[in-house]
Amino acid sequence: MRQCMDSENLHRRLKKIIGQVQAIDRMIEEDVPCEDILSQINAAKSALHGCGKVVLEGHIKHCVLDGLDHGDVEKTIDQFTTAVARFSKLG
């Protein structure tokens, strides 16, 4: 699976998201207004969604294409459908 993902990009993005979540935690401790906290939560959700898009794109470009070219087409389509369904639940 690692070859289908831009793992360096994902690690970099996830480290930023971890920093965002830690900042949100500090905001709660510092009694920052709720609307500001919600804004930061939304930003972290959006960033995490971006990571999901990177993973899904890699899945399509590598796993799906390889499965269609060299594997079981029906199984590949089932796996792709599952991946899309799981990603769509992130919203």
Secondary structure, DSSP 8 states (H G I E B T S, - for coil): -GGGS-HHHHHHHHHHHHHHHHHHHHHHHTT--HHHHHHHHHHHHHHHHHHHHHHHHHIIIIIIHHHHHHS-HHHHHHHHHHHHHHHHTT-
